[in-house]
């Protein structure tokens, strides 16, 4: 037994999808906005070497931003442990400098 789609069913489904898209977009916009409250305090340490570079990504078929930071006094950072920071919808690698990530406290503590 074949089911035929009625015009009403197609229009109802389209309206439902549009409503879900609208609600999802509004929620994403709300979550991406600035959070209330005081800004986080930056560590009282001198900034180290920070770099924002672009690297070709074969998987994405374009260049992507890549941010690196080395604590002050540690040269190029060779031999140091690596901390990988993944961004979400509210920040990109271009934003990392303002987070104070290069102002890491001494690695001896």
RODREN-455727 format. One record per residue: residue in one letter; y, x, z negated of N, C-alpha, C in turn. Coordinates in steps of 0.1 Angstrom, whole numbers, padded with zeros to 4 digits, always signed. Each point is the difference from the previous one (the first is absolute). Layout:
<pts>
AYXZYXZYXZ...
</pts>
This chain:
<pts>
X-0012+0008+0000+0012-0008+0000+0012+0009+0000X+0009-0001+0010+0012+0008+0001+0011-0006-0008X+0008+0008-0006+0012-0004-0007+0012+0003+0008X+0008-0010+0002+0013+0002+0008+0011+0001-0010X+0009+0010+0003+0012+0002-0009+0010-0011+0005X+0005-0007-0010+0010-0009+0003+0014+0006-0001X+0010-0006+0006+0013+0006-0001+0005+0000-0014X-0004-0010-0008+0004-0001-0014-0006+0012-0008X-0012+0003+0003-0007+0011-0008+0007+0014+0004X+0003+0002+0013+0007+0012+0004+0013+0001-0007X+0008-0010+0001+0013+0000-0006+0000+0002-0016X-0010-0007-0006-0001+0002-0015-0004+0014-0003X-0009+0006+0008-0004+0014-0003+0012+0010+0002X+0007-0003+0011+0012+0009+0003+0011-0001-0011X+0002-0012-0005+0010-0002-0011-0005+0007-0013X-0013-0001-0002-0006+0007-0012+0002+0015+0001X-0003+0005+0011+0001+0015+0002+0015+0004-0001X+0009-0008+0005+0014+0003-0001+0005+0000-0014X-0005-0010-0008+0003-0001-0014-0005+0012-0008X-0012+0004+0003-0006+0012-0007+0008+0012+0003X+0004+0002+0013+0008+0011+0004+0013+0001-0007X+0007-0012-0001+0013-0001-0006-0001+0004-0015X-0010-0006-0007-0001+0003-0014-0004+0015-0002X-0009+0005+0008-0003+0014-0001+0012+0009+0002X+0008-0003+0010+0012+0008+0003+0010+0000-0011X+0002-0012-0006+0010-0001-0011-0005+0007-0012X-0013+0000-0003-0006+0007-0011+0001+0015+0002X-0003+0005+0012+0002+0014+0003+0014+0005-0002X+0009-0008+0005+0015+0003-0001+0004+0001-0015X-0005-0009-0008+0003+0000-0014-0006+0012-0007X-0012+0004+0003-0006+0011-0006+0006+0013+0004X+0005+0001+0012+0006+0012+0005+0014+0003-0006X+0006-0010-0006+0014+0002-0005+0000+0009-0012X+0012+0004-0004+0002+0008-0012-0005-0007-0013X-0005+0007-0009-0005-0005-0012+0011+0000-0011X+0001-0011-0008+0011+0000-0010-0003+0011-0011X+0010+0003-0007-0001+0010-0010+0005+0014+0003X+0000+0009-0009+0006+0013+0002-0008+0008+0010X+0007+0009+0007-0007+0009+0009-0008+0010-0009X-0011+0005+0005-0008+0010-0008+0008+0013-0001X-0002+0006-0011+0007+0013-0003-0007+0011+0007X+0008+0009+0007-0006+0011+0006-0003+0011-0010X-0011+0008+0002-0002+0011-0010+0011+0010+0001X+0003+0006-0012+0010+0010-0001-0005+0013+0004X-0003+0002+0013-0006+0012+0006+0007+0002+0013X+0002+0013+0004+0006+0002+0013-0009-0004+0011X+0006-0005+0011-0009-0005+0011-0006+0012+0007X-0012-0002+0005-0006+0011+0007+0002-0002+0015X-0008+0006+0008+0001+0000+0015-0005-0014+0005X+0008-0007+0006-0003-0013+0006+0001+0000+0015X-0009-0005+0007+0000-0001+0015-0005-0013+0005X+0008-0005+0010-0005-0012+0007-0002+0005+0014X-0013-0001+0005-0003+0005+0013-0007-0012+0008X-0001+0001+0013-0007-0009+0008-0012+0006+0006X-0011-0006+0000-0013+0005+0005-0006-0010+0009X-0005+0005+0012-0006-0009+0009-0013-0005-0005X-0002-0013+0001-0013-0006-0005-0007-0006+0012X-0012+0006+0002-0008-0005+0012-0005-0014-0003X-0003-0003-0013-0005-0013-0004+0010-0011+0002X+0013+0003-0002+0010-0010+0001+0007+0001+0013X-0002+0010+0008+0006+0002+0013+0015+0002-0001X+0005+0006-0011+0014+0003-0001+0003+0010-0011X+0012+0004-0002+0003+0009-0010+0002-0008-0013X-0004+0006-0011+0001-0006-0014+0008+0009-0009X+0007-0005-0010+0007+0008-0010-0010+0005-0010X+0003+0012-0004-0009+0007-0010+0010+0007-0010X-0001-0003-0012+0010+0006-0010-0008+0009-0010X+0005+0012-0002-0006+0010-0009+0010+0004-0010X-0005+0003-0012+0009+0005-0011-0008+0011-0008X+0006+0010-0003-0006+0011-0009+0010+0002-0012X-0006+0000-0012+0009+0002-0012+0008+0013+0001X+0011+0000-0006+0009+0012+0000-0007+0012-0005X+0001+0011+0007-0006+0013-0005-0014+0002+0004X-0006-0009+0009-0014+0002+0004-0001+0003+0015X+0011+0005+0006+0000+0005+0014-0004-0011+0010X-0010+0003+0008-0004-0010+0010-0011-0009-0005X-0004+0001-0013-0010-0009-0006-0014+0004+0003X-0002+0011+0007-0014+0004+0004-0008+0002-0013X-0012-0007-0001-0009+0002-0011+0002-0011-0011X+0011-0008+0001+0002-0010-0010-0008-0013+0003X-0003-0008-0010-0008-0012+0002+0009-0009+0008X-0006-0009+0008+0008-0010+0008-0001-0014-0005X+0012-0006+0000+0001-0014-0004+0004-0008+0012X-0009-0009+0005+0003-0008+0011+0007-0013-0004X+0011-0003+0006+0008-0012-0003-0001-0009+0012X-0005-0012-0002-0001-0010+0011+0011-0010-0003X+0007-0004+0011+0011-0009-0002-0005-0014+0004X+0008-0010-0005-0003-0014+0003+0011-0005+0009X+0002-0013-0001+0010-0007+0009+0014+0003-0004X+0002+0004-0013+0014+0001-0005+0005+0015+0001X-0008+0009+0005+0005+0014+0001-0007+0007+0011X+0006+0011+0005-0006+0008+0010+0002+0015-0004X-0006+0009+0007+0002+0014-0004+0015+0004+0000X+0008-0006+0008+0014+0003+0000+0007-0004-0013X-0006-0008-0008+0006-0005-0013-0005+0009-0012X-0010+0009+0002-0005+0007-0011+0010+0010-0007X+0009+0005+0007+0010+0009-0006+0008-0006-0011X+0003-0013+0001+0008-0007-0010-0009-0003-0012X-0013+0001+0001-0009-0003-0012-0001+0011-0010X+0005+0012+0004+0000+0011-0009-0014+0007-0001X-0008-0002+0010-0013+0006+0000+0000+0016+0001X+0010+0005+0005+0002+0015+0001+0005+0006-0013X+0003-0009-0009+0006+0005-0013-0011+0000-0010X-0012+0004+0004-0011+0000-0009+0002+0010-0012X-0005-0004-0012+0001+0009-0011-0009+0012+0002X+0002+0010-0008-0008+0012+0002-0015-0003+0000X-0007+0007+0009-0014-0002+0002-0008+0007-0011X+0007+0007-0009-0007+0007-0011-0002-0009-0012X+0006-0012+0000-0002-0009-0011-0010-0010+0002
</pts>
